[in-house]
Amino acid sequence: MLSSNRLNQDSMDVLFKAITMNNKNVLSKLQKLDLSYNSISTIGSEHLIKLLSNPQCIIEYINLEHNNLHDVNITSIVTCITR
């Protein structure tokens, strides 16, 4: 649970690099991702799309409530999920 941690674009860059590069087992075990009440913005949503596009990703629940995301960011995330 990463909600209300003041995550911003730079934090999201570090987080997603750690998830995808350092230990591929993390990605294949991560089922829930709560990023609510942060400010992940456009850069964070781009990282999230890359993460969700990875075939090893098994995330079943994502909470992006109260983030600095625009409609286009949300649309891109939803499009990625529904593929």
N, C-alpha and C positions, 0 to 999 in steps of 0.2 A: 504494500500500500504506500503510494507516494503522494497522496493527496495533501494539500496545504503545506507544501514544502518550499514554496517560492521558486519552483523550477522555472527557468527561463530558457531562451533559445540555446545559450551556451551549455546549460545544465543538461538539456535534452541531447545535445551533440555528444557529450561525455557518456551519458546513460546508454544511449543506443549503440555507441561504439563498444562499450563494455559488454552489453548483452550479445552483440553479434560477432565480435572479434575474439574476445578473450576466452570464452567458454561456450562452444556450440551446444553443449548439453543444457545450458540455461534456456536457450531459445526453444528447445524441444520439450521443456518441462513447464514453461511459463504459461499458465492458463488464465490468469486474471491480471489486469493492469489498470490500476486506479490512479489516474493523473488529474483528478478533479482539484479545483481551486489552486491552479498554478497558472502560469502564463507561457504556455509552450509555443504559441504563435505559429507562424507559417513554417519556419525551419523545423520546429518540433513535429508538425504534422507531416512534413516531408520524410522525416526519419521514421515516423510511425508507419507511413505507407510502405517504405522499404522493408520495415520489419514484418508487416502483415503480408507482404508479397513473397517473403521467404518461404519455401516449401516446408522447412522445419518448424515453422511457427504454428502453434496449436492454441493460440489465445482464443478463449471463448467469451470473455467478458472484458469490455473496455469502458471506463468511465472518464469522459472528457468534460464533465459538467464544470461550468464557470471557468473556462479558459479563454484566452484571447485568440479565438479562432473565427475566421470569417466563413461565410456560407460556402465559398469555393473550396476552402480547406475541408470542411465537413463533407461536402459532396465528393471530393476526391477520396476521402477515407471510406465513405460508404461504398463508392464504386469499387474500391479495392477489396473490401470485405465480401461483396456480393459476387465476385468473379469465381 
